[in-house]
Amino acid sequence: MTSKNATPSRFSLTALSVGLVALLAACASTPPPGGRSVTIERTTFGIPHITAPDYEGLAYGSAYAHAQDNVCQTAEHLLTLRGERSQFLGAQNTGDLGLGRAPNAQIDLFIRYHMDDAALARAGATTSPDVQAALRGYVAGYNRYLQDAGPNGLPEACRGKPWVRPMTAGDLSRATEMSMIQGGLGALAGAVLAAVPPAPGAKTSAAPVDLKEAVAEIGRHSFNANPEGGELGSNGWAFGRNATPDGKGLLLGNPHFPWTGTNRFWEMHLTIPGKLDVMGATGGLSPVVAIGFNKDVAWTHTVSTGKRFTLYELKLDPNDPTVYLVDGQPKKMVARTVALPAAATGSGTPPVQHTFYSTDWGPVISLPRAGLGWTAQKAYAIRDANTLNVRSAESWMKMALARNVAELRAAMGNQGMPWINTIAADRDGNAMYADLSVVPDVSADMLKSCAPSPAAAALLNAAGLPVLDGSRSACAWNRDSAAAAPGIIAPARMPVLITPDYVQNSNDSFWLSNPETAPMAGVSPLVGPIGVPQRLRTRSAIMEIRGRLSGGDGLPGNRMGAAELRSVIFRDRNLAGMLVMADLQAACSAAGNTLTTDQALGCRVLTAWDRTSNAESKGAPLFREFWRKTKDVPKVWRVPFDPAQPVATPAGLDMATPATREAVFKALGDAVGILRTAGFAADVPLGVPQSRLVRGQKIALHGGDEFEGVLNKLESQGQSLIDPKGYNVNYGSSYMQVVTFDANGPVAQGLLTYGQSSDPASPRAYDQLPLFAAKQWHPLPFHPADVRAQREGTPLQLAY
């Protein structure tokens, strides 16, 4: 029997192991002779400048630096990707799934069903050696940070948590897959989980569904779903030599993304001496710059209108709803039951499980309130073109090396861009719009020949949802050998415009990327529509650009320079207000004493309102609550949409129609009441309710919501109207960059509204928000001298 004294205590063993880890880490930080190392320098606002001899080292350093700022965010995202949220965070609590939220049990079930590690590994093996090296380095860099920090050295949100574990290559593959499908299958995860076959012998078909209700239901489950009317989006503008004062290219990048979660942007600068020098921002778990610039070209992305999937309407065997017919031949659905571990639900609780059904077209979904339920006669399956898309990292790697927009376009030829447009400008004065995203290869003729039942077919025009006839094999997507993957539209048939003038996109289709240039002909309707009403942001962008280039916007000259561009994007003009206030003001004057007290007060406040969403703008919150309701009044516009004047129409308020006038005035009085109930005066300045407390300082924020048509978009997702706490801004302007060029390379200024760190206790959390609030920009240090001038702290060198 061994004595106690002969065996080291658990405490002493732990202390010894911690000491050895620290010693090894210290030794590893000093590169051995001939060894590889990565250097991380931080500049103002904590921007890391990462230098290494190869892509593996860059990724090692970027993962380490990102973890320094966001380790708990990453650790929780890995928990999601492993399908283990219920086990550690509770089955009924909610979490992020792509760009939405869902109960943890639902997230875990979907992840465990969808993620196929073997298939992801096979797909990953087809990527280039540089991509594989970068992914390997990213995993190692994150794990190195966990080792260096130790479980008790992490921020409070994940300190000592059992769910903080090292990253694996499989985890990172799942992260890429989740990012790819969040524009399609990931957004419809709830519909996949809702798919349950009807009871055996059921003969009833679904009850007819009102088309308006169907459209609303689809909207709740779609990419960008937001019941308050806002959505994910961005503004991207690029100006060529004909539009700038010096003939150089000029770019605005203004993505509107979440302020929380793994889709937050993070700034970085990556250098392989003599080979690569690129700066910008990335999101998720990524070792590459997604939006940024090098010495010759700058680019940004906006969410494209292209469809990432189609649904297939299945004709079922009348005797078995899990058998579908293709060309008259029966095919049995594949059923797979996924169960969560017992630890996820607790002892004595039945295991959480779900049976999923899949077809040759893809998994079965159910949206009965949209008329897409699973009945005895019909079912619906989804095919997502971005499943197993592992090409994006290579696209961004090659984009970082591009010397002009033509090379940037070529870099995207592998079609790795999953659901985004690209807007770019180069030093030679070329501007480019390109939608080279992943879209199913379905032509306009095929949409007609493969139309499903009339009710399902109507969803294409009404809600933009393509449904094909799954009972015919001829309705499979076309296969073009020039495409990067079977079934997607080849690059040559996707819209691209390169011009010395300008291009813009604010999440509408390619149609008006430059309204003075005819759009590319023969593009599939699944890429984007032509001749339809445009978002207010699109119209505002074109108005602002035209005003600047005509010299009629009040600024000097008639060219768009970097200073003018920074000013224009922060004007915060409220286009909805500009379009309707003249008619509302006239109707207020004509109404006399027929208005209620609240309606009359609303008239006085909005008549005095300056039609902007600046922080000091009195009445801007009242207009927001008024227009939130008014925009949905039937036939509210006095001038209807005219495809020949898509920027100017629709416009005005139809106050001559009694029903419309009554509805508008009711909405105005209700808006006054909504503000009063929330504790705000009708003429409260926007910056009072739209603010954020940062280290004891209240920061008043400028910017407006999607439905107001304010280019500088700020949103409060999950909030249907103002409340006593005001507006909880959690979406919108995030990483912003204005980039032009001089003889030495890029001249860039930028902002990251919420800062580098997602840890509330970090000094880098929201430290750039005061800059944003003051409409000031930060010079981005690209050149070595600028990096040295802004350097903060001692550079960190890590061996790998």
CORDAQUI-V214860 format. One record per pair of residues at least 6 apart in sequence whose ideal C-beta (glycine too) atoms are under 7 Angstrom apart, sorted by sequence separation. I is the first residue (numbers start at 1). J is the second residue. D is the distance in Angstrom with one decimal. If there is no record, write none. Layout:
((I;J;D) (I;J;D))
//
This chain:
((31;37;3.9) (42;48;5.7) (43;49;6.5) (52;58;4.7) (79;85;5.7) (89;95;6.9) (95;101;6.7) (158;164;5.1) (219;225;6.2) (241;247;4.2) (244;250;5.0) (257;263;5.5) (258;264;6.4) (270;276;6.4) (271;277;5.1) (282;288;6.3) (317;323;3.8) (345;351;6.3) (358;364;6.8) (366;372;6.9) (367;373;6.9) (402;408;4.1) (425;431;5.1) (451;457;4.4) (459;465;4.2) (460;466;5.5) (469;475;5.0) (483;489;6.6) (497;503;5.9) (547;553;3.6) (551;557;6.4) (630;636;6.3) (654;660;4.7) (655;661;4.8) (704;710;2.8) (741;747;6.5) (759;765;6.1) (781;787;4.7) (67;74;6.2) (94;101;5.0) (152;159;6.1) (220;227;6.4) (224;231;3.6) (282;289;5.8) (283;290;6.3) (316;323;6.6) (323;330;5.0) (324;331;5.6) (345;352;5.4) (356;363;6.2) (357;364;4.4) (366;373;5.3) (460;467;7.0) (468;475;4.7) (479;486;5.1) (483;490;4.3) (548;555;6.7) (551;558;3.5) (610;617;5.5) (613;620;5.2) (642;649;4.6) (675;682;5.7) (691;698;5.2) (692;699;5.2) (703;710;6.1) (706;713;6.0) (739;746;5.5) (740;747;5.2) (757;764;3.8) (771;778;6.2) (40;48;5.2) (41;49;4.5) (50;58;5.7) (94;102;6.3) (152;160;5.8) (178;186;6.3) (224;232;4.7) (257;265;6.4) (270;278;5.4) (281;289;7.0) (282;290;4.8) (291;299;6.9) (316;324;5.6) (317;325;6.6) (323;331;6.8) (344;352;6.4) (366;374;4.8) (372;380;4.9) (424;432;4.6) (459;467;6.1) (479;487;6.0) (482;490;3.9) (505;513;6.0) (511;519;5.0) (550;558;6.2) (595;603;6.7) (609;617;6.8) (641;649;5.1) (680;688;6.9) (691;699;5.8) (705;713;6.9) (719;727;6.8) (756;764;4.4) (757;765;4.8) (781;789;7.0) (52;61;5.9) (79;88;6.3) (94;103;5.6) (95;104;5.5) (151;160;5.3) (240;249;6.2) (280;289;4.2) (281;290;6.6) (291;300;5.0) (315;324;6.4) (323;332;5.5) (324;333;6.7) (342;351;6.1) (399;408;5.5) (402;411;5.5) (423;432;7.0) (504;513;6.6) (510;519;5.9) (549;558;5.8) (555;564;5.5) (609;618;6.6) (640;649;6.7) (641;650;4.8) (655;664;6.6) (675;684;6.8) (680;689;5.9) (691;700;4.9) (692;701;6.6) (703;712;4.4) (704;713;6.7) (706;715;6.4) (719;728;5.7) (739;748;4.4) (755;764;4.9) (781;790;4.7) (40;50;5.5) (85;95;5.3) (94;104;6.7) (97;107;4.9) (154;164;6.7) (239;249;6.8) (269;279;4.1) (279;289;6.9) (281;291;5.3) (291;301;5.9) (314;324;4.2) (315;325;4.9) (322;332;6.6) (364;374;6.6) (412;422;6.5) (423;433;5.6) (457;467;6.6) (477;487;3.7) (480;490;4.5) (482;492;6.4) (503;513;4.9) (510;520;6.8) (608;618;7.0) (609;619;3.3) (639;649;5.4) (640;650;5.5) (672;682;5.0) (691;701;5.8) (702;712;6.7) (703;713;6.3) (704;714;6.8) (705;715;5.6) (755;765;5.3) (50;61;4.0) (92;103;5.9) (93;104;5.4) (238;249;6.8) (239;250;4.3) (278;289;4.9) (280;291;5.1) (281;292;6.5) (290;301;6.9) (322;333;4.5) (340;351;6.4) (456;467;4.3) (503;514;5.3) (519;530;6.1) (549;560;6.7) (608;619;6.5) (609;620;6.6) (639;650;5.8) (653;664;6.2) (690;701;4.9) (703;714;3.6) (716;727;4.5) (737;748;6.0) (738;749;5.4) (755;766;5.0) (38;50;6.3) (39;51;4.8) (50;62;5.6) (91;103;7.0) (95;107;5.6) (280;292;1.8) (339;351;5.1) (340;352;4.5) (399;411;4.4) (421;433;6.7) (422;434;4.8) (502;514;6.3) (548;560;5.2) (555;567;6.9) (639;651;4.6) (716;728;4.9) (754;766;5.6) (755;767;4.7) (38;51;6.9) (91;104;5.6) (151;164;6.6) (238;251;5.1) (279;292;5.5) (280;293;6.2) (317;330;5.7) (322;335;6.8) (339;352;7.0) (340;353;6.9) (398;411;3.5) (399;412;6.9) (421;434;6.7) (447;460;6.7) (501;514;6.2) (510;523;7.0) (606;619;5.5) (637;650;3.7) (638;651;6.9) (639;652;5.1) (687;700;2.7) (701;714;6.2) (716;729;5.7) (717;730;5.6) (737;750;4.3) (755;768;5.1) (38;52;4.0) (90;104;6.2) (91;105;4.1) (267;281;5.0) (268;282;6.6) (278;292;5.7) (279;293;6.2) (339;353;3.8) (421;435;4.8) (422;436;6.8) (605;619;4.6) (609;623;6.1) (637;651;6.5) (638;652;3.2) (687;701;6.3) (715;729;7.0) (716;730;6.3) (717;731;5.0) (736;750;5.9) (50;65;6.5) (80;95;6.0) (89;104;5.7) (237;252;4.2) (266;281;6.2) (338;353;6.3) (364;379;5.4) (365;380;5.5) (452;467;4.8) (495;510;3.9) (499;514;6.1) (588;603;3.5) (637;652;6.2) (638;653;5.8) (714;729;4.9) (735;750;7.0) (736;751;4.4) (753;768;6.3) (754;769;6.7) (80;96;6.9) (236;252;6.8) (265;281;4.2) (266;282;6.0) (278;294;4.8) (337;353;5.7) (338;354;5.8) (364;380;6.9) (365;381;6.9) (395;411;6.0) (408;424;5.3) (421;437;7.0) (452;468;6.5) (497;513;5.4) (548;564;6.2) (606;622;6.4) (638;654;4.4) (715;731;4.0) (752;768;5.2) (753;769;5.9) (36;53;6.0) (48;65;4.0) (235;252;6.6) (236;253;6.2) (265;282;7.0) (277;294;5.9) (364;381;5.3) (365;382;5.3) (395;412;5.3) (420;437;5.9) (452;469;5.0) (497;514;6.1) (510;527;6.9) (511;528;6.7) (605;622;5.5) (606;623;5.9) (636;653;6.4) (637;654;6.4) (715;732;5.1) (735;752;5.2) (751;768;5.8) (86;104;4.6) (265;283;5.2) (277;295;6.4) (337;355;4.5) (338;356;6.6) (363;381;6.4) (419;437;5.6) (450;468;4.5) (451;469;6.7) (499;517;6.7) (510;528;5.5) (636;654;6.3) (714;732;3.9) (734;752;6.9) (38;57;4.2) (85;104;3.8) (86;105;4.9) (235;254;4.1) (264;283;6.5) (270;289;6.3) (336;355;6.9) (362;381;4.8) (363;382;6.2) (395;414;5.9) (405;424;4.9) (417;436;5.6) (418;437;6.5) (447;466;6.7) (450;469;4.8) (509;528;2.5) (511;530;4.6) (588;607;6.5) (635;654;6.2) (713;732;4.5) (714;733;6.5) (734;753;5.7) (753;772;4.8) (38;58;6.9) (146;166;6.1) (234;254;6.1) (263;283;5.3) (335;355;5.5) (336;356;5.3) (361;381;4.1) (362;382;4.9) (394;414;6.0) (417;437;4.8) (418;438;5.5) (497;517;6.3) (509;529;5.5) (548;568;6.3) (602;622;6.4) (713;733;6.2) (733;753;5.6) (734;754;6.9) (751;771;6.2) (36;57;5.8) (40;61;5.2) (234;255;4.1) (263;284;6.5) (268;289;6.8) (362;383;4.1) (395;416;3.4) (405;426;5.0) (415;436;6.2) (509;530;6.9) (712;733;5.5) (751;772;5.4) (38;60;5.5) (85;107;5.5) (86;108;5.0) (234;256;5.3) (262;284;5.3) (335;357;5.5) (359;381;4.6) (361;383;5.2) (362;384;6.8) (394;416;6.0) (395;417;6.1) (404;426;4.4) (412;434;6.7) (450;472;7.0) (512;534;6.7) (584;606;6.5) (585;607;5.1) (38;61;3.8) (46;69;6.8) (85;108;5.5) (143;166;4.4) (233;256;4.7) (391;414;4.9) (409;432;6.6) (415;438;5.9) (40;64;6.9) (84;108;6.7) (143;167;5.9) (232;256;6.5) (333;357;4.5) (334;358;4.8) (391;415;6.3) (392;416;3.8) (404;428;5.9) (408;432;6.9) (412;436;4.5) (442;466;6.7) (495;519;6.8) (544;568;5.3) (602;626;6.9) (636;660;6.1) (690;714;6.9) (40;65;5.2) (83;108;4.3) (142;167;4.8) (232;257;6.6) (333;358;6.5) (391;416;3.3) (392;417;6.7) (405;430;4.8) (409;434;5.8) (450;475;3.8) (495;520;4.4) (581;606;6.6) (635;660;6.5) (257;283;6.9) (333;359;5.6) (392;418;6.2) (404;430;6.5) (508;534;5.0) (512;538;6.6) (751;777;6.0) (80;107;6.1) (389;416;6.9) (405;432;4.0) (508;535;5.5) (515;542;5.9) (633;660;6.1) (750;777;6.7) (751;778;6.2) (83;111;4.0) (139;167;5.0) (495;523;5.5) (507;535;6.2) (701;729;6.2) (749;777;3.9) (750;778;5.9) (83;112;4.1) (139;168;6.8) (331;360;6.6) (389;418;5.7) (506;535;6.0) (703;732;6.2) (749;778;6.3) (81;111;6.6) (139;169;5.7) (191;221;5.6) (508;538;4.5) (512;542;6.7) (581;611;6.2) (633;663;4.6) (703;733;6.3) (749;779;5.5) (750;780;4.8) (80;111;6.8) (190;221;6.2) (333;364;6.8) (506;537;4.0) (633;664;6.5) (749;780;6.3) (386;418;4.8) (495;527;6.6) (506;538;4.4) (577;609;6.9) (748;780;4.1) (139;172;5.7) (188;221;5.6) (494;527;6.6) (540;573;6.6) (578;611;5.2) (689;722;5.8) (135;169;6.8) (138;172;6.3) (187;221;6.6) (577;611;4.3) (630;664;5.6) (748;782;6.3) (187;222;5.9) (322;357;6.4) (324;359;6.1) (442;477;6.0) (489;524;6.1) (506;541;5.1) (540;575;4.3) (691;726;6.5) (187;223;4.4) (255;291;6.5) (441;477;5.0) (539;575;6.3) (690;726;6.2) (746;782;5.4) (135;172;5.7) (440;477;4.9) (441;478;4.0) (504;541;4.9) (574;611;5.5) (630;667;4.5) (689;726;3.1) (690;727;4.6) (692;729;6.6) (745;782;6.6) (187;225;6.7) (253;291;5.2) (504;542;6.5) (573;611;6.8) (574;612;5.7) (629;667;4.1) (689;727;5.4) (745;783;6.7) (184;223;6.9) (441;480;6.0) (536;575;4.8) (573;612;5.7) (574;613;5.1) (690;729;6.5) (744;783;6.7) (183;223;4.8) (536;576;6.0) (572;612;4.9) (504;545;6.2) (572;613;4.6) (626;667;5.6) (629;670;6.5) (441;483;6.8) (572;614;5.0) (626;668;5.3) (680;722;7.0) (502;545;6.1) (678;722;4.8) (255;300;6.9) (314;359;6.7) (626;671;4.0) (678;723;5.4) (679;724;5.0) (255;301;6.7) (441;487;5.8) (577;623;5.5) (625;671;4.0) (678;724;5.2) (251;298;4.2) (253;300;3.1) (440;487;6.2) (441;488;5.7) (674;721;5.7) (675;722;6.4) (440;488;6.4) (441;489;4.7) (674;722;6.4) (124;173;5.6) (251;300;6.4) (312;361;4.1) (389;438;6.2) (439;488;6.2) (574;623;6.9) (622;671;5.6) (625;674;4.9) (438;488;5.3) (439;489;4.9) (622;672;6.8) (625;675;6.4) (576;627;5.2) (121;173;6.8) (386;438;5.2) (117;170;5.0) (120;173;4.1) (321;374;6.9) (385;438;4.9) (622;675;6.0) (120;174;6.9) (385;439;6.8) (621;675;6.3) (321;376;5.5) (324;379;6.8) (385;440;5.1) (436;491;5.6) (583;638;6.2) (120;177;6.1) (318;376;6.9) (321;379;6.9) (436;494;5.2) (115;174;5.2) (435;494;5.6) (621;680;6.6) (316;376;6.7) (435;495;5.2) (466;526;6.1) (622;682;5.3) (316;377;5.9) (115;177;6.6) (316;378;6.3) (434;496;4.4) (315;378;6.8) (316;379;6.0) (621;684;5.7) (236;300;4.5) (314;378;6.3) (433;497;4.8) (619;683;5.5) (236;301;6.8) (313;378;6.1) (314;379;4.5) (432;497;6.9) (618;683;4.6) (621;686;5.6) (236;302;4.6) (314;380;6.6) (432;498;4.8) (599;665;5.2) (602;668;4.1) (620;686;3.9) (234;301;6.7) (313;380;5.9) (314;381;6.1) (602;669;6.3) (618;685;5.1) (74;142;6.8) (234;302;3.9) (312;380;6.8) (415;483;7.0) (430;498;5.8) (431;499;5.5) (587;655;4.1) (617;685;6.2) (621;689;5.5) (233;302;6.9) (234;303;6.3) (311;380;5.1) (312;381;4.8) (415;484;3.8) (583;652;5.0) (584;653;5.7) (599;668;5.4) (602;671;6.3) (616;685;5.2) (617;686;5.0) (233;303;5.7) (311;381;6.9) (414;484;5.0) (415;485;6.9) (430;500;6.5) (431;501;6.8) (433;503;3.8) (583;653;3.9) (595;665;6.5) (599;669;4.2) (602;672;4.8) (615;685;6.7) (699;769;5.3) (232;303;5.6) (311;382;5.6) (312;383;6.7) (429;500;5.9) (431;502;5.6) (432;503;6.6) (598;669;4.0) (601;672;5.5) (615;686;5.6) (616;687;6.3) (699;770;5.8) (431;503;5.0) (433;505;6.1) (579;651;4.9) (580;652;6.6) (583;655;5.4) (614;686;6.8) (615;687;3.1) (694;766;4.6) (701;773;5.8) (309;382;5.4) (310;383;5.9) (415;488;6.4) (579;652;6.8) (580;653;4.7) (596;669;5.3) (613;686;6.0) (700;773;6.1) (71;145;6.6) (88;162;6.8) (309;383;5.8) (587;661;6.4) (598;672;4.1) (692;766;6.8) (699;773;5.0) (55;130;4.8) (59;134;4.1) (63;138;4.4) (67;142;5.3) (88;163;4.2) (309;384;4.4) (435;510;5.5) (598;673;5.9) (694;769;5.7) (58;134;6.9) (308;384;6.0) (309;385;6.4) (415;491;6.4) (631;707;5.7) (56;133;4.1) (60;137;4.0) (64;141;4.3) (68;145;6.6) (308;385;5.6) (433;510;6.9) (605;682;4.8) (692;769;6.5) (55;133;5.0) (56;134;6.4) (59;137;3.5) (63;141;3.2) (67;145;3.9) (308;386;5.4) (413;491;5.5) (447;525;6.4) (605;683;4.6) (54;133;6.6) (55;134;4.3) (59;138;4.2) (62;141;6.9) (63;142;4.3) (84;163;6.8) (110;189;4.4) (628;707;6.6) (56;136;6.0) (57;137;6.3) (60;140;5.6) (61;141;6.3) (64;144;5.9) (98;178;6.5) (423;503;6.0) (433;513;4.0) (444;524;6.7) (602;682;6.5) (627;707;6.6) (56;137;3.7) (60;141;3.7) (64;145;4.8) (443;524;5.6) (444;525;5.4) (601;682;5.4) (624;705;6.2) (627;708;6.2) (55;137;6.9) (59;141;6.3) (72;154;6.6) (110;192;6.4) (423;505;5.8) (442;524;6.2) (71;154;5.8) (72;155;5.3) (75;158;5.0) (99;182;5.6) (110;193;6.2) (71;155;6.8) (79;163;5.0) (98;182;3.3) (106;190;7.0) (109;193;6.4) (371;455;5.1) (372;456;6.9) (421;505;5.2) (442;526;5.4) (624;708;6.2) (72;157;4.1) (371;456;6.8) (439;524;6.8) (615;700;4.1) (72;158;3.8) (440;526;6.0) (615;701;6.1) (71;158;6.7) (100;187;6.7) (102;189;6.8) (106;193;5.7) (409;496;6.3) (439;526;5.3) (615;702;4.5) (75;163;6.8) (98;186;3.9) (102;190;6.4) (439;527;5.4) (614;702;4.9) (75;164;4.6) (78;167;6.1) (82;171;6.9) (97;186;6.7) (98;187;6.1) (381;470;6.4) (613;702;6.2) (81;171;5.6) (613;703;5.9) (613;704;3.5) (97;189;5.9) (435;527;6.3) (78;171;5.3) (81;174;4.2) (391;484;6.3) (405;498;5.9) (628;721;6.7) (81;175;5.8) (613;708;6.6) (625;721;6.0) (81;178;6.4) (613;710;4.7) (625;722;6.1) (77;175;7.0) (299;399;6.6) (621;722;6.2) (385;487;6.4) (385;488;5.2) (543;647;6.4) (179;284;5.2) (288;393;5.5) (297;402;5.2) (542;647;5.0) (290;396;5.8) (294;400;6.1) (297;403;6.8) (289;396;6.5) (296;403;4.7) (297;404;5.9) (288;396;4.1) (296;404;6.3) (297;405;6.2) (533;641;4.5) (539;647;5.1) (175;284;6.2) (288;397;5.7) (299;408;6.1) (361;470;5.4) (175;285;4.4) (289;400;5.9) (297;408;5.6) (308;419;5.7) (288;400;7.0) (531;643;4.3) (534;646;5.5) (172;285;6.1) (304;419;5.9) (303;419;6.3) (304;420;5.6) (303;420;6.1) (304;421;4.7) (533;650;6.6) (302;420;6.5) (301;420;4.1) (302;421;4.8) (301;421;6.3) (301;422;5.8) (302;423;6.7) (25;147;6.3) (278;400;3.9) (25;148;5.0) (198;321;5.3) (299;422;5.7) (300;423;5.3) (184;308;3.7) (185;309;6.5) (197;321;4.6) (276;400;6.0) (299;423;6.7) (100;225;6.2) (183;308;4.6) (184;309;4.0) (197;322;5.4) (276;401;6.4) (299;424;3.9) (21;147;6.2) (298;424;6.6) (297;424;6.1) (298;425;5.8) (297;426;4.4) (306;435;6.2) (296;426;5.9) (308;438;6.3) (310;440;5.3) (572;702;5.0) (574;704;5.6) (296;427;5.2) (304;435;5.1) (306;437;5.0) (309;440;6.9) (572;703;6.3) (576;707;7.0) (18;150;6.9) (307;439;6.1) (310;442;6.4) (515;647;6.6) (572;704;6.6) (576;708;4.8) (99;232;6.0) (304;437;4.7) (306;439;4.2) (307;440;6.5) (576;709;4.9) (512;646;6.4) (574;708;5.2) (575;709;3.2) (574;709;6.6) (574;710;5.5) (572;710;5.9) (313;452;3.7) (313;453;6.3) (572;712;5.5) (569;711;5.8) (570;712;5.9) (313;456;5.4) (569;712;6.1) (326;471;6.2) (327;472;6.3) (221;367;6.4) (324;470;7.0) (325;471;5.6) (327;473;5.4) (138;285;7.0) (326;473;5.7) (138;287;4.6) (218;367;7.0) (137;287;6.8) (217;367;6.0) (135;287;7.0) (217;369;4.3) (218;370;5.1) (134;287;4.4) (217;370;4.1) (311;465;6.8) (313;467;5.6) (311;466;6.9) (213;369;6.5) (214;370;4.3) (310;466;4.5) (311;467;4.5) (312;468;5.4) (313;469;6.0) (314;470;4.7) (315;471;4.1) (214;371;5.2) (310;467;7.0) (313;470;5.4) (310;468;5.3) (312;470;3.2) (615;773;6.9) (307;466;5.7) (197;357;7.0) (209;369;6.7) (193;354;6.3) (209;370;6.6) (195;357;6.1) (206;368;6.5) (209;371;3.9) (99;263;6.6) (192;356;6.9) (96;261;4.7) (206;371;6.5) (96;262;6.9) (206;373;5.0) (195;364;4.3) (206;375;5.0) (540;709;5.2) (195;365;5.4) (196;366;7.0) (205;375;5.3) (539;709;6.9) (541;711;6.3) (192;363;5.2) (195;366;4.3) (540;711;5.5) (194;366;4.4) (204;376;6.9) (205;377;5.4) (537;709;5.8) (566;738;5.3) (192;365;5.3) (203;376;5.6) (251;424;6.7) (536;709;2.6) (565;738;5.3) (191;365;3.9) (202;376;4.8) (251;425;4.3) (537;711;5.9) (191;366;6.0) (250;425;5.7) (191;367;5.1) (198;374;6.3) (249;425;3.0) (562;738;5.3) (188;365;5.9) (197;374;6.0) (198;375;5.9) (249;426;4.8) (196;374;6.8) (198;376;5.3) (249;427;6.1) (562;740;4.8) (195;374;5.8) (248;427;5.7) (249;428;7.0) (249;429;5.4) (248;429;5.8) (249;430;6.2) (247;429;5.0) (249;431;6.4) (566;749;6.7) (77;262;4.4) (236;421;6.9) (238;423;4.9) (240;425;6.8) (244;429;6.9) (562;747;6.8) (237;423;6.8) (238;424;5.8) (239;425;6.4) (236;423;3.4) (238;425;4.1) (241;429;2.7) (73;262;6.3) (240;429;4.9) (240;430;5.4) (240;431;4.0) (239;431;5.8) (238;431;3.8) (188;382;6.1) (238;432;6.5) (70;266;6.9) (69;266;6.9) (185;382;6.0) (185;384;4.0) (66;266;5.8) (184;384;4.2) (184;386;6.1) (185;387;6.7) (181;384;5.6) (183;386;6.6) (302;505;4.6) (305;508;6.5) (302;506;6.9) (303;507;5.3) (305;509;4.4) (181;386;5.4) (302;507;5.6) (570;775;4.5) (62;268;5.8) (180;386;4.2) (181;387;6.1) (62;270;6.9) (77;285;7.0) (180;389;4.4) (74;285;6.5) (566;777;5.7) (58;270;5.0) (58;272;6.6) (176;390;6.4) (50;268;6.4) (54;272;6.5) (50;269;6.8) (53;272;6.5) (307;526;4.4) (47;267;4.8) (48;268;5.3) (49;269;4.3) (50;270;5.5) (51;271;4.5) (52;272;6.4) (306;526;6.4) (47;268;7.0) (306;527;4.9) (47;269;6.6) (51;273;6.9) (306;528;6.3) (113;336;6.9) (305;528;3.8) (63;287;6.9) (62;287;5.4) (113;338;4.9) (112;338;4.8) (59;287;3.5) (58;287;6.6) (109;338;5.4) (109;340;6.9) (108;340;5.5) (105;340;6.6) (183;418;6.1) (108;344;6.9) (183;419;3.5) (180;418;4.7) (218;459;6.7) (113;356;4.9) (109;354;4.9) (214;459;6.5) (218;463;4.4) (105;352;5.0) (211;458;6.1) (215;462;5.1) (218;465;5.5) (215;463;4.4) (214;463;7.0) (211;462;5.6) (91;344;6.0) (86;340;5.5) (87;341;6.0) (91;345;5.6) (87;343;5.0) (87;344;4.2) (86;344;3.7) (242;500;4.6) (243;501;5.7) (86;345;6.9) (134;393;6.6) (240;499;5.8) (241;500;4.8) (242;501;5.0) (243;502;4.9) (240;500;3.9) (91;352;6.2) (240;501;5.6) (131;393;4.9) (240;502;6.5) (127;390;5.6) (131;394;5.2) (239;502;4.7) (238;502;6.6) (123;388;4.6) (237;502;6.9) (238;503;5.2) (86;352;6.8) (124;390;5.5) (128;394;5.6) (131;397;6.8) (123;390;4.6) (127;394;6.1) (130;397;6.2) (237;504;4.7) (120;388;6.9) (236;504;6.9) (119;388;6.2) (236;505;5.1) (235;506;5.0) (233;506;6.8) (234;507;6.6) (233;507;4.2) (235;537;6.6) (237;541;6.7) (235;541;6.1) (243;549;5.9) (237;545;6.8) (250;560;6.2) (245;557;6.9) (250;562;6.2) (252;565;5.5) (245;559;4.3) (427;741;3.9) (244;559;5.7) (250;565;6.3) (254;569;6.1) (243;559;6.3) (244;560;6.0) (245;561;4.8) (243;560;5.4) (244;561;6.3) (252;569;6.1) (239;560;4.9) (298;739;3.8) (291;735;6.3) (293;739;4.7) (298;746;6.6) (295;745;3.9) (295;746;6.1) (293;746;4.9) (281;735;4.1) (293;748;5.9) (256;713;4.7) (280;737;6.9) (267;735;6.8) (265;734;5.1) (259;729;6.9) (260;730;5.9) (265;735;3.9) (259;730;4.9) (258;730;6.7) (259;731;6.3) (233;706;6.9) (258;731;5.6) (230;705;5.6) (231;706;5.9) (256;731;6.5) (259;734;6.8) (230;706;4.0) (235;711;5.6) (256;732;4.9) (229;706;6.2) (230;707;6.9) (256;733;6.2) (257;734;4.6) (229;707;4.5) (256;734;6.8) (254;733;6.1) (255;734;5.7) (233;713;6.8) (255;735;6.2) (254;736;5.3) (253;736;6.5) (253;737;4.4) (230;715;4.2) (267;752;5.5) (252;738;5.6) (230;717;6.4) (265;752;6.3) (251;739;4.8) (228;717;6.9) (267;756;6.4) (250;740;4.6) (264;754;6.8) (266;756;6.1) (226;717;5.5) (228;719;6.7) (249;740;6.8) (228;720;5.5) (248;740;5.4) (249;741;6.5) (227;720;6.9) (248;741;4.6) (264;758;6.2) (259;754;4.8) (230;731;6.8) (279;780;6.2) (279;782;5.2) (269;782;6.9) (157;759;7.0) (155;759;4.4) (156;761;6.6) (155;761;6.3) (144;798;6.9) (140;800;6.4) (137;800;6.7) (73;758;4.4) (69;756;4.8) (70;757;6.4) (72;759;6.5) (69;757;4.2) (70;758;4.8) (69;762;6.9) (69;764;6.0) (45;755;6.9) (46;756;4.5) (45;756;6.6) (46;764;4.5) (45;764;7.0) (45;767;6.2) (45;768;5.6) (45;778;6.5) (44;778;6.8) (64;798;6.4) (61;798;6.6) (43;781;5.2) (49;787;5.4) (60;798;6.9) (60;800;4.5) (57;800;5.7) (43;787;5.9) (56;800;6.9) (41;787;6.3) (44;790;4.6) (43;790;3.8) (43;791;5.7) (44;792;6.6) (43;792;6.1) (41;791;5.8) (42;792;5.1) (42;793;5.6) (41;795;4.5) (40;795;6.5) (39;795;5.4) (40;796;4.5) (39;797;5.1) (37;797;5.3) (38;798;5.3) (37;798;6.2) (37;799;5.0) (38;800;6.1) (36;799;6.9) (37;800;6.9) (35;799;5.4) (36;800;5.8) (31;797;6.9) (32;799;7.0) (29;797;6.4) (31;799;4.4) (29;798;5.8) (30;799;6.9) (29;799;6.5) (28;799;5.0))
//
